[in-house]
């Protein structure tokens, strides 16, 4: 996955992948929260993955909007 995609179609493809990753991370965080206090030790790890996935998605969306 290129962080410097300059082709709008390539960026749209990247956005689909990033969206899927962010959605999965959100679901993982939700599942973890429902199982608390079991696996409480993983809160920071799972939250960081979700944060990073959503940050990458927002950055890619911003790049696509700048191309328009």
TIMI-2910 file (N, C-alpha, C, CB; in pm, 1 decimal, decimal comma, always signed):
<rs>
+----------+----------+----------+----------+----------+----------+----------+----------+----------+----------+----------+----------+------+
!      n_x !      n_y !      n_z !     ca_x !     ca_y !     ca_z !      c_x !      c_y !      c_z !     cb_x !     cb_y !     cb_z ! resn !
+----------+----------+----------+----------+----------+----------+----------+----------+----------+----------+----------+----------+------+
!    +83,9 !   -117,1 !     +0,0 !     +0,0 !     +0,0 !     +0,0 !    +88,7 !   +123,8 !     +0,0 !    -95,6 !     -0,4 !   +121,0 !  Unk !
!    +71,9 !   +208,9 !    -98,0 !   +157,4 !   +325,9 !   -111,4 !    +99,0 !   +443,8 !    -35,4 !   +176,4 !   +361,9 !   -258,6 !  Unk !
!   +181,0 !   +509,7 !    +45,3 !   +135,5 !   +628,1 !   +114,9 !   +149,0 !   +751,3 !    +26,2 !   +213,7 !   +646,8 !   +244,5 !  Unk !
!   +205,8 !   +734,6 !    -92,0 !   +225,6 !   +847,6 !   -181,2 !   +152,8 !   +826,6 !   -313,7 !   +374,3 !   +870,0 !   -205,8 !  Unk !
!    +42,8 !   +753,8 !   -312,6 !    -33,5 !   +729,8 !   -435,0 !    -77,7 !   +863,5 !   -493,1 !   -156,3 !   +638,2 !   -407,5 !  Unk !
!    -45,5 !   +884,2 !   -620,6 !    -82,8 !  +1009,4 !   -685,9 !   -193,8 !   +988,3 !   -788,0 !    +38,6 !  +1071,9 !   -753,4 !  Unk !
!   -218,0 !   +866,4 !   -827,0 !   -323,7 !   +832,9 !   -921,0 !   -455,1 !   +818,1 !   -843,4 !   -289,5 !   +702,0 !   -999,8 !  Unk !
!   -559,6 !   +892,7 !   -882,3 !   -686,4 !   +883,6 !   -808,7 !   -742,1 !   +741,3 !   -800,5 !   -788,8 !   +973,2 !   -873,7 !  Unk !
!   -728,8 !   +663,1 !   -906,4 !   -780,4 !   +526,2 !   -903,6 !   -699,9 !   +439,1 !   -806,5 !   -777,4 !   +465,1 !  -1045,0 !  Unk !
!   -569,5 !   +457,5 !   -803,6 !   -485,6 !   +382,7 !   -709,6 !   -519,9 !   +422,3 !   -566,6 !   -335,3 !   +407,4 !   -738,0 !  Unk !
!   -545,4 !   +550,5 !   -545,9 !   -580,0 !   +597,9 !   -412,8 !   -716,2 !   +544,1 !   -370,3 !   -579,5 !   +751,0 !   -408,7 !  Unk !
!   -810,0 !   +535,5 !   -462,5 !   -941,7 !   +478,2 !   -430,2 !   -927,8 !   +332,2 !   -390,6 !  -1038,4 !   +491,5 !   -550,0 !  Unk !
!   -841,5 !   +259,0 !   -458,5 !   -816,3 !   +119,9 !   -423,4 !   -753,4 !   +110,5 !   -284,6 !   -725,5 !    +53,5 !   -528,2 !  Unk !
!   -659,2 !   +200,0 !   -258,4 !   -595,4 !   +205,1 !   -126,5 !   -699,2 !   +237,6 !    -19,5 !   -481,4 !   +310,0 !   -124,7 !  Unk !
!   -790,1 !   +329,9 !    -49,8 !   -894,3 !   +367,4 !    +45,7 !   -981,9 !   +247,9 !    +81,9 !   -980,5 !   +480,0 !    -11,4 !  Unk !
!  -1014,7 !   +164,9 !    -13,8 !  -1096,1 !    +46,2 !    +14,2 !  -1024,2 !    -45,6 !   +113,0 !  -1127,9 !    -30,2 !   -116,6 !  Unk !
!   -895,6 !    -65,0 !    +92,4 !   -817,7 !   -150,4 !   +181,6 !   -806,8 !    -88,9 !   +320,6 !   -678,2 !   -174,8 !   +123,7 !  Unk !
!   -781,5 !    +41,4 !   +324,2 !   -770,3 !   +109,5 !   +452,5 !   -903,5 !   +108,7 !   +527,3 !   -722,2 !   +253,1 !   +432,1 !  Unk !
!  -1012,9 !   +125,2 !   +453,2 !  -1144,5 !   +122,5 !   +515,2 !  -1173,3 !    -15,1 !   +575,7 !  -1252,4 !   +159,5 !   +412,7 !  Unk !
!  -1138,1 !   -119,6 !   +502,2 !  -1158,2 !   -254,8 !   +554,2 !  -1074,9 !   -277,0 !   +680,4 !  -1122,0 !   -359,5 !   +447,3 !  Unk !
!   -951,1 !   -230,2 !   +678,6 !   -863,1 !   -244,7 !   +794,9 !   -918,6 !   -165,8 !   +914,8 !   -719,5 !   -196,4 !   +760,4 !  Unk !
!   -965,5 !    -44,1 !   +890,3 !  -1020,4 !    +38,0 !   +998,3 !  -1147,4 !    -23,9 !  +1054,9 !  -1048,9 !   +179,9 !   +948,5 !  Unk !
!  -1230,5 !    -78,0 !   +968,5 !  -1353,9 !   -141,9 !  +1013,4 !  -1321,8 !   -263,5 !  +1100,1 !  -1440,9 !   -183,3 !   +892,6 !  Unk !
!  -1225,0 !   -344,6 !  +1057,6 !  -1186,4 !   -461,6 !  +1136,4 !  -1128,9 !   -419,1 !  +1271,1 !  -1084,1 !   -547,1 !  +1059,6 !  Unk !
!  -1048,1 !   -315,0 !  +1271,1 !   -989,6 !   -266,1 !  +1396,6 !  -1098,0 !   -216,9 !  +1491,3 !   -888,6 !   -153,3 !  +1368,9 !  Unk !
!  -1198,0 !   -149,3 !  +1436,1 !  -1309,9 !   -101,5 !  +1518,0 !  -1384,4 !   -219,9 !  +1579,1 !  -1406,7 !    -14,7 !  +1433,6 !  Unk !
!  -1406,5 !   -322,6 !  +1499,5 !  -1476,8 !   -440,7 !  +1548,6 !  -1395,4 !   -512,6 !  +1655,3 !  -1507,9 !   -536,0 !  +1433,4 !  Unk !
!  -1263,7 !   -520,1 !  +1636,0 !  -1176,8 !   -583,0 !  +1736,0 !  -1181,2 !   -506,7 !  +1867,7 !  -1032,5 !   -590,8 !  +1684,5 !  Unk !
!  -1180,2 !   -374,9 !  +1860,5 !  -1187,0 !   -292,5 !  +1980,7 !  -1321,6 !   -310,8 !  +2050,8 !  -1164,6 !   -144,3 !  +1945,7 !  Unk !
!  -1427,0 !   -315,5 !  +1972,2 !  -1561,1 !   -336,5 !  +2027,1 !  -1569,9 !   -472,8 !  +2096,0 !  -1667,8 !   -325,8 !  +1915,4 !  Unk !
!  -1519,5 !   -575,6 !  +2028,7 !  -1522,9 !   -710,1 !  +2086,9 !  -1444,2 !   -715,7 !  +2217,0 !  -1467,3 !   -812,8 !  +1987,7 !  Unk !
!  -1328,9 !   -652,1 !  +2217,6 !  -1248,1 !   -649,0 !  +2339,4 !  -1325,3 !   -581,0 !  +2452,3 !  -1114,3 !   -576,2 !  +2314,1 !  Unk !
!  -1390,3 !   -470,2 !  +2421,1 !  -1462,5 !   -396,6 !  +2525,0 !  -1577,9 !   -478,3 !  +2582,0 !  -1515,1 !   -264,9 !  +2469,4 !  Unk !
!  -1642,2 !   -558,1 !  +2498,8 !  -1753,3 !   -640,0 !  +2547,3 !  -1706,4 !   -752,8 !  +2637,7 !  -1830,5 !   -697,2 !  +2430,5 !  Unk !
!  -1582,5 !   -796,1 !  +2620,5 !  -1529,9 !   -907,7 !  +2699,3 !  -1458,2 !   -863,8 !  +2826,4 !  -1436,1 !   -988,9 !  +2615,2 !  Unk !
!  -1447,4 !   -733,2 !  +2847,6 !  -1377,6 !   -686,3 !  +2967,8 !  -1445,5 !   -739,7 !  +3092,5 !  -1372,7 !   -532,5 !  +2971,8 !  Unk !
!  -1371,6 !   -772,8 !  +3194,6 !  -1230,4 !   -745,1 !  +3215,7 !  -1136,4 !   -849,8 !  +3155,3 !  -1204,1 !   -734,0 !  +3361,8 !  Unk !
!  -1188,9 !   -951,2 !  +3089,6 !  -1101,7 !  -1048,4 !  +3024,4 !  -1015,8 !   -977,3 !  +2921,1 !  -1184,2 !  -1161,9 !  +2958,3 !  Unk !
!   -889,4 !  -1009,0 !  +2917,1 !   -791,2 !   -951,1 !  +2823,5 !   -774,8 !   -799,4 !  +2837,5 !   -831,8 !   -983,3 !  +2681,5 !  Unk !
!   -798,8 !   -747,7 !  +2954,5 !   -783,2 !   -602,7 !  +2974,8 !   -642,6 !   -555,4 !  +2940,3 !   -815,6 !   -565,8 !  +3119,4 !  Unk !
!   -546,3 !   -646,4 !  +2949,8 !   -407,7 !   -611,4 !  +2921,6 !   -386,9 !   -570,0 !  +2776,0 !   -317,3 !   -728,2 !  +2955,0 !  Unk !
!   -478,7 !   -605,5 !  +2688,2 !   -465,6 !   -575,8 !  +2545,3 !   -531,2 !   -443,0 !  +2505,7 !   -526,5 !   -688,4 !  +2464,1 !  Unk !
!   -589,4 !   -371,9 !  +2600,7 !   -662,4 !   -248,7 !  +2567,0 !   -573,9 !   -152,3 !  +2487,8 !   -713,8 !   -179,7 !  +2695,1 !  Unk !
!   -457,3 !   -120,0 !  +2536,8 !   -371,2 !    -22,7 !  +2469,1 !   -327,7 !    -71,5 !  +2331,9 !   -248,5 !     +7,3 !  +2554,1 !  Unk !
!   -294,5 !   -198,5 !  +2320,6 !   -250,8 !   -255,4 !  +2193,3 !   -361,9 !   -248,0 !  +2088,4 !   -206,2 !   -401,0 !  +2212,7 !  Unk !
!   -481,1 !   -293,9 !  +2125,1 !   -593,2 !   -296,0 !  +2030,4 !   -636,8 !   -153,3 !  +1997,4 !   -712,4 !   -376,8 !  +2088,2 !  Unk !
!   -637,8 !    -66,0 !  +2096,0 !   -674,7 !    +73,3 !  +2072,1 !   -574,1 !   +141,5 !  +1979,6 !   -684,6 !   +149,5 !  +2204,8 !  Unk !
!   -445,8 !   +113,4 !  +1994,8 !   -343,9 !   +173,6 !  +1908,5 !   -360,6 !   +126,7 !  +1764,7 !   -203,1 !   +139,4 !  +1959,2 !  Unk !
!   -391,7 !     -0,4 !  +1745,7 !   -415,2 !    -52,4 !  +1611,0 !   -534,9 !    +18,5 !  +1547,9 !   -438,5 !   -205,6 !  +1614,6 !  Unk !
!   -641,3 !    +34,8 !  +1624,5 !   -760,5 !   +103,8 !  +1573,4 !   -728,5 !   +249,7 !  +1541,5 !   -876,1 !    +95,9 !  +1675,8 !  Unk !
!   -655,1 !   +314,6 !  +1628,5 !   -616,8 !   +454,3 !  +1606,5 !   -534,1 !   +468,2 !  +1479,0 !   -537,9 !   +508,3 !  +1727,0 !  Unk !
!   -433,5 !   +384,3 !  +1464,0 !   -345,4 !   +390,8 !  +1347,1 !   -422,8 !   +364,1 !  +1217,9 !   -230,3 !   +289,9 !  +1361,3 !  Unk !
!   -512,9 !   +266,5 !  +1221,6 !   -591,6 !   +233,7 !  +1102,7 !   -681,0 !   +350,4 !  +1062,0 !   -676,7 !   +108,6 !  +1127,9 !  Unk !
!   -744,5 !   +412,1 !  +1158,6 !   -832,8 !   +524,9 !  +1127,0 !   -753,1 !   +649,1 !  +1086,3 !   -922,1 !   +557,4 !  +1247,3 !  Unk !
!   -637,7 !   +670,0 !  +1145,3 !   -553,8 !   +783,4 !  +1105,9 !   -508,4 !   +768,2 !   +960,8 !   -431,3 !   +795,7 !  +1199,4 !  Unk !
!   -468,7 !   +648,3 !   +921,5 !   -426,9 !   +623,6 !   +783,3 !   -543,7 !   +644,0 !   +687,6 !   -370,2 !   +481,3 !   +768,3 !  Unk !
!   -662,0 !   +598,8 !   +726,6 !   -781,2 !   +616,1 !   +643,4 !   -812,7 !   +764,9 !   +625,3 !   -902,2 !   +542,8 !   +706,0 !  Unk !
!   -810,1 !   +840,5 !   +732,6 !   -840,7 !   +984,1 !   +723,4 !   -736,5 !  +1057,0 !   +638,4 !   -847,2 !  +1046,9 !   +864,3 !  Unk !
!   -611,0 !  +1018,1 !   +651,1 !   -504,9 !  +1080,2 !   +571,8 !   -526,0 !  +1051,2 !   +422,8 !   -365,8 !  +1029,4 !   +617,5 !  Unk !
!   -562,0 !   +929,2 !   +389,9 !   -586,0 !   +892,8 !   +249,8 !   -707,9 !   +967,0 !   +194,8 !   -606,0 !   +740,3 !   +236,3 !  Unk !
!   -812,6 !   +979,5 !   +275,7 !   -931,1 !  +1055,0 !   +232,0 !   -895,1 !  +1200,6 !   +205,1 !  -1043,1 !  +1047,0 !   +338,0 !  Unk !
!   -811,5 !  +1256,0 !   +290,2 !   -768,0 !  +1394,9 !   +271,8 !   -690,5 !  +1408,9 !   +141,2 !   -681,0 !  +1441,3 !   +391,0 !  Unk !
!   -601,0 !  +1313,6 !   +113,3 !   -524,0 !  +1318,1 !    -12,4 !   -617,0 !  +1309,3 !   -133,8 !   -420,3 !  +1202,9 !    -16,6 !  Unk !
!   -718,8 !  +1224,0 !   -124,9 !   -813,0 !  +1211,4 !   -237,0 !   -890,0 !  +1341,0 !   -256,2 !   -910,9 !  +1094,4 !   -213,6 !  Unk !
!   -932,7 !  +1402,4 !   -148,6 !  -1004,0 !  +1531,0 !   -159,4 !   -915,6 !  +1640,5 !   -217,8 !  -1055,4 !  +1574,8 !    -22,1 !  Unk !
!   -788,4 !  +1637,0 !   -186,4 !   -695,1 !  +1736,4 !   -239,8 !   -673,4 !  +1717,5 !   -389,1 !   -561,4 !  +1728,6 !   -166,6 !  Unk !
!   -692,8 !  +1595,4 !   -438,3 !   -678,4 !  +1568,9 !   -582,4 !   -797,2 !  +1620,4 !   -662,5 !   -661,5 !  +1419,6 !   -606,9 !  Unk !
!   -908,8 !  +1634,9 !   -596,5 !  -1031,4 !  +1676,3 !   -666,3 !  -1030,0 !  +1822,3 !   -704,0 !  -1152,0 !  +1648,3 !   -580,9 !  Unk !
+----------+----------+----------+----------+----------+----------+----------+----------+----------+----------+----------+----------+------+
</rs>
